[in-house]
Amino acid sequence: MNSFSTGKTFLFKNQIATSSMSDGGDSGALLLDDNNHVLGLLLGGGKIRTVYNPINYILKELNVRLVTSRNVDKFF
């Protein structure tokens, strides 16, 4: 759980946890697989692990789609 300056507490479920692979200021960085497909967005990390929001949750909540080289012509 995390408490932000709003005084509200949030519980993040079904997150992606990896070994520690981030530094301060990296929040918002993308997690990619071996084929450069986006898996998640960095939420936070520490000495032991890094936590990412799954990208499908981000896209759904923001009601947006990811532009790629395969679909860029549909958007521009």
C-alpha positions in Angstrom: 0.0 0.0 0.0 1.1 3.5 -0.6 -0.1 6.8 0.9 0.2 9.9 -1.2 0.0 13.6 -0.2 -3.8 13.4 -0.6 -4.0 11.4 2.6 -5.6 8.5 0.7 -4.2 5.0 0.8 -3.9 3.0 -2.5 -3.4 -0.7 -2.9 -1.7 -1.8 -6.1 -2.6 -5.4 -7.1 -1.2 -7.7 -9.8 2.0 -5.6 -10.3 5.1 -6.8 -12.0 8.0 -7.3 -9.5 11.6 -7.7 -10.7 15.0 -7.7 -9.1 16.3 -4.2 -8.3 16.9 -2.5 -11.7 16.1 1.2 -11.2 17.5 4.3 -9.7 15.9 7.4 -8.2 14.2 9.4 -10.9 13.4 6.4 -13.0 9.7 6.3 -12.2 7.6 6.2 -15.4 10.3 4.3 -17.3 9.1 1.4 -19.5 9.8 -2.3 -18.8 10.4 -4.1 -22.1 10.7 -7.8 -23.0 13.4 -9.3 -25.2 11.5 -8.2 -28.3 11.1 -4.6 -27.1 7.4 -5.1 -26.4 6.2 -2.9 -23.5 5.3 -4.8 -20.4 5.0 -2.2 -17.7 5.6 1.3 -16.4 7.9 1.7 -13.4 6.1 2.5 -10.2 9.0 2.4 -7.8 11.9 0.4 -6.5 14.4 -0.2 -3.8 17.5 -2.2 -3.0 15.8 -5.5 -3.4 13.1 -5.1 -6.1 11.5 -2.8 -8.7 7.7 -2.7 -9.2 6.0 -1.9 -12.5 2.3 -1.3 -13.3 1.3 -3.7 -16.1 1.0 -1.6 -19.3 -2.5 -3.0 -20.1 -3.8 -1.5 -16.9 -2.3 1.9 -17.7 -3.7 1.9 -21.3 -7.2 0.9 -20.1 -7.3 3.5 -17.2 -6.1 6.3 -19.4 -8.3 5.1 -22.4 -5.3 5.4 -24.8 -3.6 3.1 -27.2 0.1 2.6 -27.7 1.5 3.9 -31.1 3.9 1.4 -32.7 5.7 1.2 -36.0 2.9 -1.2 -37.1 0.0 1.1 -36.4 1.4 4.6 -36.6 -0.3 5.2 -40.0 -3.7 4.8 -38.3 -3.0 7.7 -36.0 -1.3 10.3 -38.2 
